[in-house]
């Protein structure tokens, strides 16, 4: 049995003897008396570095309007419940020029602490209220790499969402910080989702570096959106020749409680003549539909 208030919000739930919330509870005869509806989320991970042509260079003035229209179109079309952005910079949501009108639908938390680069800012936006936000520096890091966590109230279910951006070239540092990230997820009290630019040229089966990053999550029964189960979905390219230079780099990883129902990318950048004219595609977004709870 589910009980709701006049506003349609669920006010009754069920717990076991240890205080853990149950998706389903039964009477002494085994009849279901309460079943929590599953929570379905659309999550998007997007490194918007392509806004700056992927190299810290602003979009040429004559392509500026086309770029804004492209980015707004991506955000509107995908309409994610939770949006994680890497390489966020305030120009991305500057009023009147960019995605500001699109982002007003979210409860945004913008963290623009840039480390040693102007393009390492991160952002988590959510259509559900963000209850808290913490910024964590990778221990021992000297380049300003962070992992941010938002605790989001999704219709009464608290979900921890993390966004990160691993080192692009130092393989040992990439592996070291990925281990810190994994260990951190194992301390969390809520189901969690990790989104990020892992700077990982992901191929299946995993290379040695990719195995060091991802295998620890697989061993803990976590789900990885961008892996062999769905085929490799390329999300980054350093050339306008998209077909000749495909590789994956962004990913979405979830705690075992989640099921990944579908994964796709938005490749509209790859056919946009204004973007191609700059000679860079850089990143395209990765989107996943997730389910938790219910039966």
C-alpha positions in Angstrom: 0.0 0.0 0.0 1.2 3.5 -0.9 0.0 6.6 0.9 0.2 10.0 -0.7 -0.7 13.5 0.6 -3.0 15.9 -1.3 -0.1 17.2 -3.3 0.6 13.7 -4.6 3.8 13.2 -2.7 4.4 9.8 -1.1 4.3 10.0 2.6 4.4 6.4 3.6 7.3 4.0 3.2 8.5 0.7 4.7 11.8 -0.1 6.6 13.5 -3.3 7.8 14.7 -3.9 11.3 18.0 -2.1 10.6 16.2 1.0 9.4 16.9 0.4 5.7 14.2 1.5 3.3 12.4 -1.3 1.5 11.1 -1.3 -2.0 8.4 -3.9 -1.1 6.9 -5.1 2.2 4.5 -8.0 2.9 2.0 -9.0 5.5 2.3 -12.3 7.5 0.6 -14.2 4.7 3.1 -12.9 2.1 0.7 -10.4 0.4 2.3 -7.2 -0.8 1.0 -4.3 1.3 3.5 -1.7 0.1 5.5 -1.4 -3.1 7.5 1.7 -3.9 7.4 2.9 -7.4 10.7 2.7 -9.3 12.7 5.9 -9.8 13.6 6.5 -13.4 16.3 9.1 -14.2 17.8 10.4 -17.4 21.4 11.4 -16.7 23.7 13.3 -19.1 27.5 13.6 -18.9 28.8 16.4 -21.1 32.2 17.9 -21.4 31.5 21.2 -23.1 35.1 21.8 -24.0 34.0 22.0 -27.6 32.6 25.4 -26.6 36.2 26.5 -26.7 37.1 24.2 -29.6 38.6 21.8 -27.1 41.8 23.7 -26.7 41.0 26.7 -24.5 40.3 28.8 -27.6 37.0 30.6 -27.8 34.7 29.9 -30.7 35.4 32.2 -33.6 33.1 35.3 -33.5 31.4 34.4 -36.8 30.5 30.9 -35.4 29.4 32.1 -32.0 25.7 32.3 -32.5 25.6 28.9 -34.3 27.5 27.3 -31.3 25.0 28.7 -28.8 22.1 27.4 -30.9 23.8 24.0 -31.1 24.3 23.7 -27.4 20.9 24.9 -26.5 19.4 22.4 -29.0 21.4 19.6 -27.3 20.2 20.5 -23.8 16.6 21.0 -24.9 16.4 17.8 -27.0 17.9 15.5 -24.4 16.1 17.2 -21.5 18.0 15.3 -18.8 16.9 15.0 -15.2 20.5 15.3 -14.0 23.1 17.1 -16.1 26.8 16.8 -15.2 29.1 19.2 -17.0 32.9 19.1 -17.3 35.1 22.0 -18.4 32.3 24.4 -17.3 33.0 28.1 -17.7 30.7 30.9 -16.9 30.4 31.9 -20.6 28.4 28.7 -21.0 25.5 30.1 -19.1 26.0 33.9 -19.6 22.6 35.5 -19.8 21.4 36.3 -23.3 24.1 34.4 -25.1 24.1 30.8 -24.1 22.3 28.0 -22.3 21.1 30.2 -19.5 17.5 30.0 -20.5 17.8 26.2 -20.7 19.5 25.8 -17.3 16.8 27.8 -15.5 14.7 24.5 -15.4 17.3 23.0 -13.0 18.4 23.5 -9.5 21.9 24.3 -10.5 25.1 24.2 -8.5 27.9 25.7 -10.5 31.4 25.0 -9.3 33.9 26.9 -11.3 37.1 26.3 -9.4 39.5 25.8 -12.2 42.7 24.3 -10.8 45.6 24.9 -13.1 43.4 25.3 -16.2 40.5 27.7 -16.9 38.6 24.9 -18.4 38.3 22.4 -15.5 35.3 23.8 -13.8 32.5 21.4 -13.1 28.7 21.7 -12.7 25.9 19.4 -11.5 22.3 20.6 -12.4 19.2 18.7 -11.3 15.5 18.9 -11.9 15.2 17.6 -8.3 16.3 19.7 -5.3 20.0 19.5 -4.4 20.2 19.1 -0.7 24.0 19.5 -0.3 27.1 19.8 -2.3 30.7 19.1 -1.5 33.9 19.6 -3.4 36.7 17.2 -2.9 40.3 17.5 -4.0 42.1 14.3 -4.9 44.6 13.7 -2.2 48.2 14.3 -3.4 47.0 16.1 -6.6 49.0 19.1 -7.7 47.0 20.0 -10.8 43.7 21.0 -9.3 41.7 17.9 -10.1 38.5 17.5 -8.1 35.5 15.3 -7.6 32.3 17.0 -6.7 29.2 15.4 -5.0 25.6 16.6 -5.0 23.1 14.8 -2.7 19.8 15.1 -4.6 16.3 14.5 -3.3 14.6 12.5 -6.0 11.0 12.3 -4.8 12.0 11.3 -1.4 15.0 9.0 -2.4 18.4 10.5 -1.8 20.9 9.9 -4.6 24.6 11.0 -4.5 25.8 12.3 -7.9 29.5 12.8 -8.5 31.2 14.6 -11.4 34.9 14.4 -12.0 37.6 15.0 -14.7 40.6 12.7 -14.5 44.1 13.6 -15.7 44.5 13.6 -19.5 48.0 12.2 -19.9 49.6 10.9 -16.7 48.5 7.3 -16.7 49.7 6.5 -13.2 47.9 9.6 -11.9 44.8 8.6 -13.7 44.8 5.2 -12.1 45.7 6.6 -8.7 42.8 9.1 -8.6 40.3 6.6 -10.1 41.1 4.3 -7.1 40.4 7.3 -4.7 37.1 7.9 -6.5 36.1 4.2 -6.2 37.0 4.1 -2.5 35.0 7.2 -2.0 31.8 5.7 -3.6 32.1 2.8 -1.2 31.7 5.1 1.8 28.5 6.8 0.6 25.2 6.3 2.4 23.0 6.7 -0.6 22.8 5.1 -4.1 25.3 6.9 -6.3 26.0 7.9 -9.8 29.5 8.9 -11.1 29.7 11.0 -14.3 32.9 12.3 -15.8 35.5 12.8 -18.4 37.8 9.8 -17.6 40.2 10.8 -20.3 40.1 7.1 -21.2 40.5 5.8 -24.7 38.1 3.0 -23.9 38.1 -0.1 -25.9 36.6 -3.5 -25.1 38.2 -5.6 -23.8 39.9 -3.1 -21.6 43.4 -1.9 -22.0 45.6 -2.1 -18.9 44.9 1.5 -17.9 41.2 1.2 -18.6 41.1 -2.0 -16.6 42.7 -0.3 -13.7 40.1 2.5 -13.9 36.9 0.4 -14.5 37.5 -3.1 -13.3 37.3 -2.2 -9.7 33.8 -0.9 -10.3 32.8 -4.0 -12.2 34.2 -6.2 -9.4 31.8 -4.4 -7.0 28.8 -5.1 -9.2 28.5 -1.5 -10.4 27.1 -0.8 -13.9 29.1 1.1 -16.5 27.2 2.8 -19.2 29.9 3.2 -21.9 31.4 -0.3 -22.2 31.1 -3.5 -24.2 27.6 -4.2 -23.0 26.2 -1.4 -25.2 29.1 -1.1 -27.7 31.6 1.6 -27.4 29.9 5.0 -27.7 32.5 7.6 -28.8 32.1 10.9 -27.0 35.3 12.7 -27.9 37.2 13.4 -31.1 40.1 15.8 -31.7 39.5 16.2 -35.4 36.7 17.2 -37.7 37.0 13.8 -39.2 34.6 12.1 -36.8 34.4 8.8 -38.5 38.2 8.4 -38.8 39.0 9.2 -35.2 36.3 7.6 -33.0 37.0 6.8 -29.4 35.2 7.0 -26.0 36.3 9.2 -23.1 33.3 10.1 -21.0 31.3 7.7 -18.9 28.5 7.1 -16.4 29.0 4.6 -13.6 26.3 3.6 -11.1 26.0 1.8 -7.8 24.6 -1.8 -8.0 21.2 -0.6 -7.0 20.7 1.0 -10.4 19.9 -0.6 -13.7 21.1 1.0 -16.8 18.2 0.7 -19.3 19.6 2.5 -22.3 22.6 4.6 -23.4 23.1 6.8 -26.3 25.0 9.9 -27.6 23.9 13.1 -29.3 26.0 13.4 -32.4 24.5 16.7 -33.7 27.9 18.3 -33.4 29.3 15.9 -35.9 27.0 17.1 -38.7 26.9 20.8 -37.8 28.8 22.8 -40.4 29.6 25.7 -38.1 31.3 23.3 -35.7 33.1 21.4 -38.4 34.4 24.7 -39.8 36.4 25.3 -36.6 38.3 22.1 -37.2 37.4 20.6 -33.8 34.6 18.5 -32.5 36.0 17.6 -29.1 33.3 16.1 -26.9 29.7 15.1 -27.5 27.3 14.2 -24.6 26.6 10.7 -23.2 23.1 10.0 -22.0 21.8 7.1 -19.9 18.4 6.1 -18.7 18.6 4.6 -15.2 16.1 2.8 -12.9 16.2 2.1 -9.2 13.6 0.5 -6.9 10.4 -1.3 -7.7 10.1 -4.8 -9.0 
